[in-house]
Amino acid sequence: MHVSDLALTDFRSFTDVVVGLAPGVNALVGPNGQGKTNLVEALGYLATFSSHRVGTDAALVRQGAQRAVVRARAVRGERSAVVELEIVAGRANRARLNRSPVSRTRDVLGIVRTVLFAPEDLALVKGDPDGRRRFLDDLAVMLTPRLAAVRADYERVLRQRSALLKTAGAAGRASASSLRTLDVWDGHLAAAGAQILAARMTLVAALAPHVAAEYERVSAGQGDARITYRASVEEAGASGEAVPGPGVAASSGPALSSGAATSSGAPGTAPDVAVLEAALLEAMARLRTKEIERGVCLVGPHRDDLVLALGDLPAKGYASHGESWSMALALRLASYDLLRADTSGEWSGDGEPVLVLDDVFAELDARRRERLAGIVAGAEQVLITAAAVEDVPEALDGARFDVMGGEVTRVR
């Protein structure tokens, strides 16, 4: 797959811009602050309905404008489709496919697929678990778009349940009416949470060998990269307290041991959603007193983590700066491998995702720059942003655009 045209209206710094992109390498070159990252951010937003830079949509709408529009034409073989997303801060997005409105915005998910690597990805290794959870969920949605609705449901129920727990905690004890209401929210949270948990566990099992292989390529065999999934419901089952511990591998609680793909990331049969739902319900019932005392939900996918390790040591806190870059690169390249191999769906299974490298090469040493350039050179479409032409490796010669003052000009 490649994107032949990208159009933005009132998105970030752009009032109105249309960029004709080419298959192969496209380099967007210009000084910092001119909008290079805004372009690739917009394309990534079409793919995931989220930004790699901010957590809310408000910043995406140009100051003074009421809405932003992102439109792209995706081309796969002889077919093409125009996807359009209207972003209004504080309101639900509206989508069009081939100029016609769609009944559900998520129906356009999977038509444009991207894998974006940016300097912010170093936080996947060194940062907090929420970034790693988001990495898994964004990738899971690209592979299975229906999970976008499940993810939204879970977040909504989590907010409602958390508010109820805080109210009960502030009152000193929960009333009978509050407890009955809490039972209802427990059921909703477990139902949505089990689907997310199953998707993440399956994803980690599929992703793990790709991460190991890509880390070996990027680092020239200088380490053994591993990923594992740590589930709070497993730790709650083992210890009665759903707080992630310092170890690399999660404990294997008995509730999840019925043939499901486990947190170790080892391939196996698909996780049993019913088993996971029952385990979440049981853990919430056992932890209810503590949850009311603290006013927070102590178990569920929002408390889980993707644990990254080099050999037997966790990457966070032990990996060097160069090793951390290699691990972050391996995660994104492994995502690219998984999406490229996917064969599901009318659109999602017949083309590579667009590979986006946002201001990456200036951050890498010469050895990693050379290796990364060699790895991505054969991709169907690569978008590179760089402050200077010299930051784009010679191996990635292709179309070049100058980005300056809200205008994008093709110069080669």
PEHUQUI-V490232 format. One record per run of one state. SS is the DSSP state (2 for helix, 1 for strand, 0 for the rest). FROM is the first residue (numbers start at 1). TO is the last residue. If there is no record, write none. Layout:
ss->SS from->FROM to->TO
ss->SS from->FROM to->TO
This chain:
ss->0 from->1 to->1
ss->1 from->2 to->11
ss->0 from->12 to->13
ss->1 from->14 to->20
ss->0 from->21 to->23
ss->1 from->24 to->29
ss->0 from->30 to->35
ss->2 from->36 to->48
ss->0 from->49 to->57
ss->2 from->58 to->60
ss->1 from->61 to->61
ss->0 from->62 to->67
ss->1 from->68 to->76
ss->0 from->77 to->78
ss->1 from->79 to->87
ss->0 from->88 to->93
ss->1 from->94 to->97
ss->0 from->98 to->99
ss->1 from->100 to->101
ss->0 from->102 to->104
ss->2 from->105 to->108
ss->1 from->109 to->109
ss->0 from->110 to->111
ss->1 from->112 to->112
ss->0 from->113 to->113
ss->1 from->114 to->118
ss->2 from->119 to->126
ss->0 from->127 to->128
ss->2 from->129 to->143
ss->0 from->144 to->146
ss->2 from->147 to->170
ss->0 from->171 to->175
ss->2 from->176 to->219
ss->0 from->220 to->224
ss->1 from->225 to->230
ss->0 from->231 to->231
ss->2 from->232 to->239
ss->0 from->240 to->253
ss->2 from->254 to->256
ss->0 from->257 to->259
ss->1 from->260 to->260
ss->0 from->261 to->268
ss->1 from->269 to->269
ss->0 from->270 to->272
ss->2 from->273 to->286
ss->0 from->287 to->287
ss->2 from->288 to->294
ss->0 from->295 to->300
ss->2 from->301 to->303
ss->0 from->304 to->304
ss->1 from->305 to->310
ss->0 from->311 to->312
ss->1 from->313 to->314
ss->0 from->315 to->320
ss->2 from->321 to->341
ss->0 from->342 to->353
ss->1 from->354 to->358
ss->0 from->359 to->360
ss->2 from->361 to->363
ss->0 from->364 to->365
ss->2 from->366 to->376
ss->0 from->377 to->380
ss->1 from->381 to->386
ss->0 from->387 to->388
ss->2 from->389 to->391
ss->0 from->392 to->393
ss->2 from->394 to->396
ss->0 from->397 to->398
ss->1 from->399 to->404
ss->0 from->405 to->406
ss->1 from->407 to->410
ss->0 from->411 to->412
